[in-house]
């Protein structure tokens, strides 16, 4: 079935999500990175829709989902608030059991849920280039500062092609994407601002609450509490998932699946080399 655009109101916030595949098929929830959108999973969903019902939401303040009201950003955009929102999103859609695919921030949310309130519901957890508490990882500080640098003051462009060029340069750490994929990436994550120029499709206020939030539990205790089957993808040159962290994740939970790919942060989940192992894992 072709992708459809859906909306659901969760705890008073309207969320947009892309839906793929038969609604009666096993559900897979795919959650994007810090300033990205659910459409980032288009290439993965296109390849998996024959077997699964894929649900790819835009988190609050991103894409077509509702932004926090004035003065409420610190309450709406924290990891804890978004994790609770994700759990209620799954409740609203009647997902009693599901698989979870999370890129960067989406993986962090997946870990928190799989170790906590959705421990008995998430059966398979795919973490795309993220580990426990990257903000506390000294080796990831340069990457976090890089991301903060371009997120805190997003540029605007008179032409959409200017935004596309910005995205191609900013996200050149991703694994390789085609010209068509870059175009979809740009169109699906752009918005017009008041003067008519194009800007990235996120609320600049999303950054600070996540950076200043204290974790609810020790990150490694959280990691060890996860019982879901787990698969970790790592960009070999990632500046978010450090080599030492990746190794420790496997040492503490030797049963997990783990693979490296020749890219930075993060694999785009758009080629058979990446999608094939994810497909095999989700079917296990």
Secondary structure, 3 states (H helix, E strand, C coil): CCCEEEEEEECCEEEEEEEECCCCCEEEEEECCCCCCHHHHHHHHHHHCCCEEEEEECCCCECCCCCCCCCCHHHHCCHHHHHHHHHHHHHHCCCCCEEEEEECHHHHHHHHHHHCCCCCCEEEEEEECCCCCHHHCHHHHHHHHHHHHHHCCCCEECCHHHHHHHHHHHCCCCCCCCHHHHHHHHHCCEEECCCCCEEECECCCHHHHHHHCCCCCCHHHHHHHCCCEEEEEEECCCCCCCHHHHHHHHHHCCCCEEEEECCCCCCCCCCHHHHHHHHHHHCC
